[in-house]
Amino acid sequence: MSVKVPPDWPTAAAYLPERGSLTALRDAAAGCRGCPLWEPATQTVFGRGPATARLVLVGEQPGDVEDRDGKPFVGPAGRLLVKALEEAGIDKSATYVTNAVKHFRFTPTPKRRIHATPDTVHVEACKPWLTAELRAIDPELVVLLGATAIRSLLGTSVKVTRDRGTLIERETTLGTKRFLVTPHPSAVLRADDREAAYSALVHDLRVAAAALG
Ligand code: URA
């Protein structure tokens, strides 16, 4: 299920605090140098939302706007996600939103910084933060937005196109957890038929809303 990590791969593990409250985790993550992505990025973008959240949403990594702002999902993909959550009847303020990777990976060009997908090595290096967030919150359901988030927590056997919109129960180091996978909101923004892709996202999120009751 999960990747077998070579012992010489980078990891954030040494940066994790002993106390695992979200505040302690956020403070410690600000100084994370666990993999090389911290250096060109502006700052660590940690998750946001209440520690009592019943639902956690996991994206890929902060984008350009998030990197500057320090908060996840505040750019174009985030706006689309908020709209879709509302339409699905999910109260955004009661959810915790985070990313599999906490630093923006990009390719610099003279005009702008272009998003670069994090490699498995970055996802694995950052996983201790994500696992610690989930341990601190203990949500009833985790929605994984796109392939990177899926890879981080469920490995490569779950495919977003095949498995989207259905509840997946998995035994994890945090106990039995329920997941739902759906495409990343950026994929909706890029889709040829944006309206259909958006409706399908809302449909998946309604399954999540129903699961929470
Ligand atoms: N895309 C993500 O996966 N996360 C963000 O925070 C922003 C865009």
py3Dmol code that shows the C-alpha trace and the ligand (Angstrom):
import py3Dmol

protein = """\
ATOM      1  CA  MET A   1       0.000   0.000   0.000  1.00  0.00           C
ATOM      2  CA  SER A   2       2.575   2.596   0.985  1.00  0.00           C
ATOM      3  CA  VAL A   3       5.945   3.245  -0.611  1.00  0.00           C
ATOM      4  CA  LYS A   4       9.015   1.481   0.785  1.00  0.00           C
ATOM      5  CA  VAL A   5      11.215   4.447   1.540  1.00  0.00           C
ATOM      6  CA  PRO A   6      14.983   4.035   1.108  1.00  0.00           C
ATOM      7  CA  PRO A   7      16.795   4.871   4.380  1.00  0.00           C
ATOM      8  CA  ASP A   8      18.744   7.725   2.790  1.00  0.00           C
ATOM      9  CA  TRP A   9      15.639   9.623   1.609  1.00  0.00           C
ATOM     10  CA  PRO A  10      14.954  12.984   3.230  1.00  0.00           C
ATOM     11  CA  THR A  11      12.249  13.206   5.863  1.00  0.00           C
ATOM     12  CA  ALA A  12      10.532  15.767   8.044  1.00  0.00           C
ATOM     13  CA  ALA A  13      10.407  13.293  10.934  1.00  0.00           C
ATOM     14  CA  ALA A  14      13.172  14.988  12.946  1.00  0.00           C
ATOM     15  CA  TYR A  15      11.260  18.299  12.900  1.00  0.00           C
ATOM     16  CA  LEU A  16       8.088  16.977  14.488  1.00  0.00           C
ATOM     17  CA  PRO A  17       7.453  18.192  18.046  1.00  0.00           C
ATOM     18  CA  GLU A  18       6.856  15.781  20.886  1.00  0.00           C
ATOM     19  CA  ARG A  19       3.477  17.320  21.634  1.00  0.00           C
ATOM     20  CA  GLY A  20       1.171  16.754  18.712  1.00  0.00           C
ATOM     21  CA  SER A  21      -1.427  19.544  19.021  1.00  0.00           C
ATOM     22  CA  LEU A  22      -2.174  21.311  15.752  1.00  0.00           C
ATOM     23  CA  THR A  23      -0.671  24.532  17.063  1.00  0.00           C
ATOM     24  CA  ALA A  24       2.548  22.795  18.086  1.00  0.00           C
ATOM     25  CA  LEU A  25       2.699  21.055  14.722  1.00  0.00           C
ATOM     26  CA  ARG A  26       2.102  24.275  12.799  1.00  0.00           C
ATOM     27  CA  ASP A  27       4.791  26.135  14.752  1.00  0.00           C
ATOM     28  CA  ALA A  28       7.323  23.343  14.215  1.00  0.00           C
ATOM     29  CA  ALA A  29       6.479  22.927  10.533  1.00  0.00           C
ATOM     30  CA  ALA A  30       7.345  26.586   9.950  1.00  0.00           C
ATOM     31  CA  GLY A  31      10.998  25.644  10.474  1.00  0.00           C
ATOM     32  CA  CYS A  32      10.949  22.374   8.516  1.00  0.00           C
ATOM     33  CA  ARG A  33      14.038  21.719   6.428  1.00  0.00           C
ATOM     34  CA  GLY A  34      13.178  18.050   5.961  1.00  0.00           C
ATOM     35  CA  CYS A  35      13.566  18.111   2.179  1.00  0.00           C
ATOM     36  CA  PRO A  36      15.050  20.597  -0.305  1.00  0.00           C
ATOM     37  CA  LEU A  37      11.682  22.179  -1.199  1.00  0.00           C
ATOM     38  CA  TRP A  38      11.830  24.582   1.761  1.00  0.00           C
ATOM     39  CA  GLU A  39      14.621  26.666   0.287  1.00  0.00           C
ATOM     40  CA  PRO A  40      13.133  28.249  -2.837  1.00  0.00           C
ATOM     41  CA  ALA A  41       9.665  28.449  -1.256  1.00  0.00           C
ATOM     42  CA  THR A  42       8.488  31.530   0.636  1.00  0.00           C
ATOM     43  CA  GLN A  43       7.181  29.633   3.647  1.00  0.00           C
ATOM     44  CA  THR A  44       5.651  26.415   4.930  1.00  0.00           C
ATOM     45  CA  VAL A  45       1.950  26.302   4.146  1.00  0.00           C
ATOM     46  CA  PHE A  46       0.429  24.223   6.923  1.00  0.00           C
ATOM     47  CA  GLY A  47      -3.166  23.019   7.110  1.00  0.00           C
ATOM     48  CA  ARG A  48      -5.984  25.226   8.400  1.00  0.00           C
ATOM     49  CA  GLY A  49      -9.251  24.582  10.123  1.00  0.00           C
ATOM     50  CA  PRO A  50     -10.627  23.429  13.442  1.00  0.00           C
ATOM     51  CA  ALA A  51      -9.019  20.581  15.394  1.00  0.00           C
ATOM     52  CA  THR A  52     -12.559  19.249  15.846  1.00  0.00           C
ATOM     53  CA  ALA A  53     -13.169  18.905  12.082  1.00  0.00           C
ATOM     54  CA  ARG A  54     -15.073  15.765  11.083  1.00  0.00           C
ATOM     55  CA  LEU A  55     -13.819  16.124   7.535  1.00  0.00           C
ATOM     56  CA  VAL A  56     -10.246  16.675   6.323  1.00  0.00           C
ATOM     57  CA  LEU A  57      -9.528  17.620   2.707  1.00  0.00           C
ATOM     58  CA  VAL A  58      -6.037  16.903   1.374  1.00  0.00           C
ATOM     59  CA  GLY A  59      -4.643  18.585  -1.744  1.00  0.00           C
ATOM     60  CA  GLU A  60      -1.292  18.278  -3.469  1.00  0.00           C
ATOM     61  CA  GLN A  61       0.893  21.214  -2.489  1.00  0.00           C
ATOM     62  CA  PRO A  62       0.473  24.981  -2.110  1.00  0.00           C
ATOM     63  CA  GLY A  63       0.378  26.953  -5.327  1.00  0.00           C
ATOM     64  CA  ASP A  64       1.894  30.315  -6.101  1.00  0.00           C
ATOM     65  CA  VAL A  65      -0.817  32.280  -4.252  1.00  0.00           C
ATOM     66  CA  GLU A  66      -0.761  29.963  -1.241  1.00  0.00           C
ATOM     67  CA  ASP A  67       3.035  30.141  -1.043  1.00  0.00           C
ATOM     68  CA  ARG A  68       2.889  33.929  -0.728  1.00  0.00           C
ATOM     69  CA  ASP A  69      -0.172  33.971   1.532  1.00  0.00           C
ATOM     70  CA  GLY A  70       0.787  31.110   3.842  1.00  0.00           C
ATOM     71  CA  LYS A  71      -2.657  29.467   3.693  1.00  0.00           C
ATOM     72  CA  PRO A  72      -3.826  26.420   1.717  1.00  0.00           C
ATOM     73  CA  PHE A  73      -6.376  26.670  -1.089  1.00  0.00           C
ATOM     74  CA  VAL A  74      -6.745  30.445  -1.284  1.00  0.00           C
ATOM     75  CA  GLY A  75      -5.996  30.722  -5.026  1.00  0.00           C
ATOM     76  CA  PRO A  76      -8.155  29.822  -8.049  1.00  0.00           C
ATOM     77  CA  ALA A  77      -8.378  26.099  -7.215  1.00  0.00           C
ATOM     78  CA  GLY A  78      -9.322  26.989  -3.653  1.00  0.00           C
ATOM     79  CA  ARG A  79     -12.114  29.299  -4.762  1.00  0.00           C
ATOM     80  CA  LEU A  80     -13.539  26.554  -6.940  1.00  0.00           C
ATOM     81  CA  LEU A  81     -13.267  24.096  -4.049  1.00  0.00           C
ATOM     82  CA  VAL A  82     -15.122  26.424  -1.665  1.00  0.00           C
ATOM     83  CA  LYS A  83     -17.936  26.840  -4.207  1.00  0.00           C
ATOM     84  CA  ALA A  84     -18.175  23.075  -4.751  1.00  0.00           C
ATOM     85  CA  LEU A  85     -18.205  22.406  -0.993  1.00  0.00           C
ATOM     86  CA  GLU A  86     -21.009  24.905  -0.516  1.00  0.00           C
ATOM     87  CA  GLU A  87     -23.005  23.367  -3.329  1.00  0.00           C
ATOM     88  CA  ALA A  88     -22.501  19.915  -1.824  1.00  0.00           C
ATOM     89  CA  GLY A  89     -23.800  21.155   1.536  1.00  0.00           C
ATOM     90  CA  ILE A  90     -20.463  20.954   3.340  1.00  0.00           C
ATOM     91  CA  ASP A  91     -19.663  23.719   5.799  1.00  0.00           C
ATOM     92  CA  LYS A  92     -16.133  24.807   4.843  1.00  0.00           C
ATOM     93  CA  SER A  93     -15.550  26.445   8.217  1.00  0.00           C
ATOM     94  CA  ALA A  94     -16.032  23.041   9.885  1.00  0.00           C
ATOM     95  CA  THR A  95     -13.495  21.276   7.668  1.00  0.00           C
ATOM     96  CA  TYR A  96      -9.715  21.104   7.909  1.00  0.00           C
ATOM     97  CA  VAL A  97      -7.871  21.717   4.649  1.00  0.00           C
ATOM     98  CA  THR A  98      -4.285  20.706   4.064  1.00  0.00           C
ATOM     99  CA  ASN A  99      -1.821  19.392   1.491  1.00  0.00           C
ATOM    100  CA  ALA A 100       0.313  16.275   1.057  1.00  0.00           C
ATOM    101  CA  VAL A 101       3.366  18.533   0.580  1.00  0.00           C
ATOM    102  CA  LYS A 102       3.717  21.722   2.609  1.00  0.00           C
ATOM    103  CA  HIS A 103       6.082  23.705   0.378  1.00  0.00           C
ATOM    104  CA  PHE A 104       5.460  25.027  -3.139  1.00  0.00           C
ATOM    105  CA  ARG A 105       7.523  23.201  -5.735  1.00  0.00           C
ATOM    106  CA  PHE A 106       8.003  25.273  -8.840  1.00  0.00           C
ATOM    107  CA  THR A 107      10.207  25.972 -11.827  1.00  0.00           C
ATOM    108  CA  PRO A 108      11.264  29.620 -11.899  1.00  0.00           C
ATOM    109  CA  THR A 109      10.951  31.504 -15.192  1.00  0.00           C
ATOM    110  CA  PRO A 110      11.607  35.222 -15.796  1.00  0.00           C
ATOM    111  CA  LYS A 111       7.875  35.972 -15.713  1.00  0.00           C
ATOM    112  CA  ARG A 112       6.431  33.561 -13.201  1.00  0.00           C
ATOM    113  CA  ARG A 113       6.914  30.505 -11.054  1.00  0.00           C
ATOM    114  CA  ILE A 114       5.479  27.456 -12.767  1.00  0.00           C
ATOM    115  CA  HIS A 115       3.955  24.684 -10.651  1.00  0.00           C
ATOM    116  CA  ALA A 116       6.033  21.492 -10.659  1.00  0.00           C
ATOM    117  CA  THR A 117       4.439  18.276  -9.400  1.00  0.00           C
ATOM    118  CA  PRO A 118       6.173  16.993  -6.265  1.00  0.00           C
ATOM    119  CA  ASP A 119       8.075  13.728  -6.662  1.00  0.00           C
ATOM    120  CA  THR A 120       7.487  10.681  -4.485  1.00  0.00           C
ATOM    121  CA  VAL A 121      10.575  11.660  -2.477  1.00  0.00           C
ATOM    122  CA  HIS A 122       8.938  14.993  -1.510  1.00  0.00           C
ATOM    123  CA  VAL A 123       5.591  13.385  -0.741  1.00  0.00           C
ATOM    124  CA  GLU A 124       7.250  10.803   1.495  1.00  0.00           C
ATOM    125  CA  ALA A 125       9.475  13.392   3.188  1.00  0.00           C
ATOM    126  CA  CYS A 126       6.408  15.475   4.078  1.00  0.00           C
ATOM    127  CA  LYS A 127       4.157  12.591   5.097  1.00  0.00           C
ATOM    128  CA  PRO A 128       5.003  12.797   8.836  1.00  0.00           C
ATOM    129  CA  TRP A 129       3.283  16.214   8.929  1.00  0.00           C
ATOM    130  CA  LEU A 130       0.160  14.944   7.218  1.00  0.00           C
ATOM    131  CA  THR A 131      -0.021  11.868   9.419  1.00  0.00           C
ATOM    132  CA  ALA A 132       0.451  14.034  12.515  1.00  0.00           C
ATOM    133  CA  GLU A 133      -2.344  16.382  11.405  1.00  0.00           C
ATOM    134  CA  LEU A 134      -4.679  13.419  10.935  1.00  0.00           C
ATOM    135  CA  ARG A 135      -3.683  11.988  14.306  1.00  0.00           C
ATOM    136  CA  ALA A 136      -4.377  15.321  16.030  1.00  0.00           C
ATOM    137  CA  ILE A 137      -7.770  15.742  14.349  1.00  0.00           C
ATOM    138  CA  ASP A 138      -8.944  12.124  14.037  1.00  0.00           C
ATOM    139  CA  PRO A 139     -11.558  12.984  11.373  1.00  0.00           C
ATOM    140  CA  GLU A 140     -14.449  10.735  10.378  1.00  0.00           C
ATOM    141  CA  LEU A 141     -13.646  11.106   6.690  1.00  0.00           C
ATOM    142  CA  VAL A 142     -10.635  12.165   4.618  1.00  0.00           C
ATOM    143  CA  VAL A 143     -11.216  13.476   1.095  1.00  0.00           C
ATOM    144  CA  LEU A 144      -8.155  13.115  -1.124  1.00  0.00           C
ATOM    145  CA  LEU A 145      -8.040  15.639  -3.948  1.00  0.00           C
ATOM    146  CA  GLY A 146      -6.058  14.211  -6.858  1.00  0.00           C
ATOM    147  CA  ALA A 147      -3.269  11.724  -7.430  1.00  0.00           C
ATOM    148  CA  THR A 148      -0.603  13.180  -5.123  1.00  0.00           C
ATOM    149  CA  ALA A 149      -2.836  13.138  -2.042  1.00  0.00           C
ATOM    150  CA  ILE A 150      -4.026   9.651  -2.955  1.00  0.00           C
ATOM    151  CA  ARG A 151      -0.451   8.427  -3.415  1.00  0.00           C
ATOM    152  CA  SER A 152       0.566   9.848  -0.054  1.00  0.00           C
ATOM    153  CA  LEU A 153      -2.089   8.099   2.012  1.00  0.00           C
ATOM    154  CA  LEU A 154      -3.364   5.163  -0.050  1.00  0.00           C
ATOM    155  CA  GLY A 155      -0.487   4.331  -2.391  1.00  0.00           C
ATOM    156  CA  THR A 156      -0.766   3.640  -6.091  1.00  0.00           C
ATOM    157  CA  SER A 157      -3.449   0.943  -6.014  1.00  0.00           C
ATOM    158  CA  VAL A 158      -6.233   3.544  -5.781  1.00  0.00           C
ATOM    159  CA  LYS A 159      -6.926   5.391  -9.027  1.00  0.00           C
ATOM    160  CA  VAL A 160      -8.837   8.627  -9.106  1.00  0.00           C
ATOM    161  CA  THR A 161     -10.626   7.937 -12.413  1.00  0.00           C
ATOM    162  CA  ARG A 162     -11.696   4.431 -11.379  1.00  0.00           C
ATOM    163  CA  ASP A 163     -12.357   4.921  -7.666  1.00  0.00           C
ATOM    164  CA  ARG A 164     -13.705   8.463  -7.379  1.00  0.00           C
ATOM    165  CA  GLY A 165     -16.839   9.199  -5.408  1.00  0.00           C
ATOM    166  CA  THR A 166     -16.986   5.945  -3.450  1.00  0.00           C
ATOM    167  CA  LEU A 167     -16.166   5.435   0.202  1.00  0.00           C
ATOM    168  CA  ILE A 168     -12.955   3.497   0.789  1.00  0.00           C
ATOM    169  CA  GLU A 169     -12.250   2.007   4.197  1.00  0.00           C
ATOM    170  CA  ARG A 170      -8.603   1.321   5.019  1.00  0.00           C
ATOM    171  CA  GLU A 171      -6.625   0.055   7.967  1.00  0.00           C
ATOM    172  CA  THR A 172      -3.945   2.678   8.611  1.00  0.00           C
ATOM    173  CA  THR A 173      -1.402   3.438  11.313  1.00  0.00           C
ATOM    174  CA  LEU A 174      -4.134   5.725  12.685  1.00  0.00           C
ATOM    175  CA  GLY A 175      -6.690   2.884  12.865  1.00  0.00           C
ATOM    176  CA  THR A 176      -9.528   2.223  10.418  1.00  0.00           C
ATOM    177  CA  LYS A 177     -10.161   5.327   8.367  1.00  0.00           C
ATOM    178  CA  ARG A 178     -12.672   6.243   5.692  1.00  0.00           C
ATOM    179  CA  PHE A 179     -11.476   7.975   2.530  1.00  0.00           C
ATOM    180  CA  LEU A 180     -13.085   9.382  -0.567  1.00  0.00           C
ATOM    181  CA  VAL A 181     -11.043  10.266  -3.639  1.00  0.00           C
ATOM    182  CA  THR A 182     -11.920  12.835  -6.265  1.00  0.00           C
ATOM    183  CA  PRO A 183      -9.967  14.820  -8.873  1.00  0.00           C
ATOM    184  CA  HIS A 184      -8.056  17.891  -7.797  1.00  0.00           C
ATOM    185  CA  PRO A 185      -9.962  21.170  -8.325  1.00  0.00           C
ATOM    186  CA  SER A 186      -7.128  22.344 -10.627  1.00  0.00           C
ATOM    187  CA  ALA A 187      -8.015  19.459 -12.948  1.00  0.00           C
ATOM    188  CA  VAL A 188     -11.568  20.818 -13.040  1.00  0.00           C
ATOM    189  CA  LEU A 189     -10.214  24.259 -13.990  1.00  0.00           C
ATOM    190  CA  ARG A 190      -8.190  22.674 -16.826  1.00  0.00           C
ATOM    191  CA  ALA A 191     -10.915  20.314 -18.078  1.00  0.00           C
ATOM    192  CA  ASP A 192     -12.216  20.715 -21.636  1.00  0.00           C
ATOM    193  CA  ASP A 193     -15.742  20.410 -20.317  1.00  0.00           C
ATOM    194  CA  ARG A 194     -15.378  22.414 -17.159  1.00  0.00           C
ATOM    195  CA  GLU A 195     -19.062  22.345 -16.303  1.00  0.00           C
ATOM    196  CA  ALA A 196     -19.246  18.551 -16.422  1.00  0.00           C
ATOM    197  CA  ALA A 197     -16.022  18.221 -14.411  1.00  0.00           C
ATOM    198  CA  TYR A 198     -17.360  20.649 -11.810  1.00  0.00           C
ATOM    199  CA  SER A 199     -20.703  18.806 -11.528  1.00  0.00           C
ATOM    200  CA  ALA A 200     -18.835  15.530 -11.062  1.00  0.00           C
ATOM    201  CA  LEU A 201     -16.751  17.093  -8.274  1.00  0.00           C
ATOM    202  CA  VAL A 202     -19.894  18.340  -6.521  1.00  0.00           C
ATOM    203  CA  HIS A 203     -21.424  14.887  -6.933  1.00  0.00           C
ATOM    204  CA  ASP A 204     -18.409  13.283  -5.213  1.00  0.00           C
ATOM    205  CA  LEU A 205     -18.500  15.852  -2.417  1.00  0.00           C
ATOM    206  CA  ARG A 206     -22.202  15.096  -1.882  1.00  0.00           C
ATOM    207  CA  VAL A 207     -21.217  11.480  -1.225  1.00  0.00           C
ATOM    208  CA  ALA A 208     -18.801  12.827   1.409  1.00  0.00           C
ATOM    209  CA  ALA A 209     -21.556  15.019   2.903  1.00  0.00           C
ATOM    210  CA  ALA A 210     -23.956  12.066   3.061  1.00  0.00           C
ATOM    211  CA  ALA A 211     -21.295   9.895   4.723  1.00  0.00           C
ATOM    212  CA  LEU A 212     -20.973  12.498   7.473  1.00  0.00           C
ATOM    213  CA  GLY A 213     -24.767  12.491   7.950  1.00  0.00           C
TER     214      GLY A 213
END
"""
ligand_1 = """\
8
URA
N -3.513 23.218 -4.921
C -3.348 22.410 -3.847
O -3.251 21.202 -3.981
N -3.282 22.968 -2.669
C -3.370 24.260 -2.470
O -3.289 24.671 -1.321
C -3.547 25.080 -3.593
C -3.625 24.548 -4.814
"""
view = py3Dmol.view(width=600, height=400)
view.addModel(protein, "pdb")
view.setStyle({"model": 0}, {"cartoon": {"style": "trace"}})
view.addModel(ligand_1, "xyz")
view.setStyle({"model": 1}, {"stick": {}})
view.zoomTo()
view.show()
